[in-house]
Amino acid sequence: MWSNSVLVNIVRFITLILVQVLLLNHVNFLGYINPYIYPLFILIFPLKGNKGLLIFLSFILGLTIDMFEDSGGVHAAASVFIAWIRPVVLKYSFGVSYKLNTLKISTAPLSKQIIYIIIMVFFHHMMLFSMEIFNVNHILLILKSTLFSGIFSTIIMVISILLFSRKNI
């Protein structure tokens, strides 16, 4: 059983990198809307998994995207940041069920899943675009990029979760 979940996470990790690098990095609407699906790995990483391992894998994930985009580490920093704040957002989004360790994200109500995704995507994109632009004079560009890329990324992530979730109905 353990090796099956490890294999699933390895395939998920590689697939999300390939989709991001080969497909989504070439999408650019209106000059500032860029969808990012790779944070989905961090969002759906097993809750009972090692938190240190999640932060390390988030760094590797972001660094891999940085190497393909030649972006100097901004994706790695944003990925590590959302991996670090993930427990707080899970506690806020799912409440008591997360505290009691009875939560399964795939079986949680869709509204709570969407709230969780929106919050995490907002934090990721805000960190990413703030470091990428790194100029207070361009705060409107940062906010506009965060908002519109975040909306597009959230839609793609929710659709991906709905298409590929293994719910037993």
C-alpha positions in Angstrom: 0.0 0.0 0.0 2.8 2.4 0.9 4.6 1.9 -2.3 1.4 2.5 -4.3 0.9 6.0 -2.8 4.6 6.8 -3.4 4.2 5.7 -7.0 1.0 7.8 -7.4 2.8 10.9 -6.0 5.8 10.4 -8.3 3.6 10.1 -11.3 1.6 13.1 -10.2 4.8 15.1 -9.6 6.2 14.3 -13.1 2.8 14.8 -14.9 2.2 18.2 -13.4 5.7 19.4 -14.3 5.3 18.1 -17.9 1.8 19.7 -18.3 3.1 23.0 -16.9 6.3 23.1 -18.9 5.1 21.7 -22.2 1.6 23.1 -22.3 0.7 25.9 -19.8 3.9 27.8 -20.0 3.0 28.7 -23.6 -0.4 30.1 -22.6 -0.3 33.9 -22.1 -3.7 35.7 -22.3 -3.5 39.5 -22.6 0.1 39.6 -21.4 -0.5 38.9 -17.7 -2.7 35.8 -17.4 -0.6 32.7 -17.0 -2.1 29.5 -15.6 -0.1 27.5 -13.2 -1.2 23.9 -12.3 1.9 22.6 -10.7 0.9 23.9 -7.1 -1.8 21.2 -7.3 0.8 18.7 -6.2 1.3 20.6 -2.9 -2.4 21.0 -2.4 -3.3 17.4 -2.7 -0.2 15.9 -1.1 -1.3 13.3 1.5 -2.3 15.0 4.8 -0.6 12.3 6.8 2.6 12.7 4.8 5.8 14.0 6.2 5.7 17.8 6.3 9.4 18.2 5.9 9.3 16.0 2.8 6.5 18.1 1.4 8.6 21.3 1.8 11.6 19.6 0.2 9.5 18.3 -2.7 7.9 21.7 -3.1 11.3 23.2 -3.4 12.3 20.6 -6.0 9.0 21.2 -7.9 9.4 25.0 -8.0 13.1 24.7 -8.8 12.3 22.4 -11.8 9.8 25.0 -13.1 12.3 27.7 -12.5 14.9 25.9 -14.6 12.5 25.6 -17.5 11.3 29.2 -17.2 14.7 30.7 -16.3 13.0 32.6 -13.6 15.7 32.7 -10.9 14.0 30.8 -8.0 10.6 32.6 -7.7 8.6 29.4 -8.3 10.7 27.5 -5.8 10.2 30.3 -3.1 6.4 30.5 -3.8 6.1 26.7 -3.7 8.0 26.4 -0.4 5.9 29.2 1.0 2.5 27.5 0.3 3.9 24.2 1.5 4.8 25.9 4.8 1.4 27.6 5.3 -0.6 24.6 4.1 -1.5 23.4 7.6 -2.9 26.8 8.6 -5.0 27.0 5.4 -6.2 23.4 5.9 -7.3 24.2 9.5 -9.1 27.4 8.3 -10.7 25.7 5.3 -11.8 22.4 6.8 -12.0 23.2 10.5 -12.5 20.5 13.1 -12.2 17.6 10.7 -8.6 18.6 10.0 -7.8 19.1 13.7 -9.2 15.6 14.5 -7.3 14.1 11.6 -10.4 12.7 9.9 -10.2 14.8 6.8 -9.9 13.5 3.3 -9.8 16.3 0.8 -11.3 14.2 -2.0 -14.4 13.4 0.1 -14.8 16.9 1.6 -17.6 19.1 0.2 -16.8 20.8 -3.1 -17.3 24.3 -1.6 -14.6 23.6 1.0 -12.3 22.2 -1.6 -12.7 25.3 -3.7 -12.2 27.7 -0.8 -8.9 25.8 0.0 -7.7 25.9 -3.6 -8.6 29.6 -3.9 -6.7 30.6 -0.7 -3.6 28.5 -1.6 -3.6 29.8 -5.2 -3.9 33.4 -4.0 -0.9 33.0 -1.6 1.1 31.2 -4.3 0.4 33.8 -7.0 0.8 36.8 -4.7 4.3 35.5 -3.6 5.2 34.5 -7.1 4.3 37.8 -8.8 5.6 39.9 -6.0 9.0 38.4 -6.3 8.9 38.3 -10.1 8.1 42.0 -10.5 9.7 43.1 -7.2 8.7 46.7 -7.4 6.2 48.5 -5.2 5.5 50.9 -8.0 3.9 48.1 -10.0 1.5 46.9 -7.2 -1.5 47.2 -9.5 0.2 44.9 -12.0 1.0 42.4 -9.2 -2.6 42.5 -8.0 -4.0 42.2 -11.5 -1.7 39.3 -12.4 -2.5 37.6 -9.1 -6.2 38.0 -9.6 -6.6 36.9 -13.2 -3.9 34.2 -13.2 -5.3 33.0 -9.9 -8.9 32.7 -11.3 -7.7 30.8 -14.4 -5.4 28.6 -12.3 -8.1 27.8 -9.8 -10.5 26.8 -12.6 -8.0 24.5 -14.1 -7.2 22.9 -10.8 -10.8 22.4 -9.8 -11.5 20.8 -13.2 -8.5 18.6 -12.8 -9.6 17.4 -9.4 -13.1 16.7 -10.6 -11.8 14.8 -13.6 -9.1 12.7 -11.8 -10.5 12.2 -8.3 -11.1 8.6 -7.3 -14.4 9.0 -5.3 -16.2 5.8 -4.6 -19.9 6.7 -5.3 
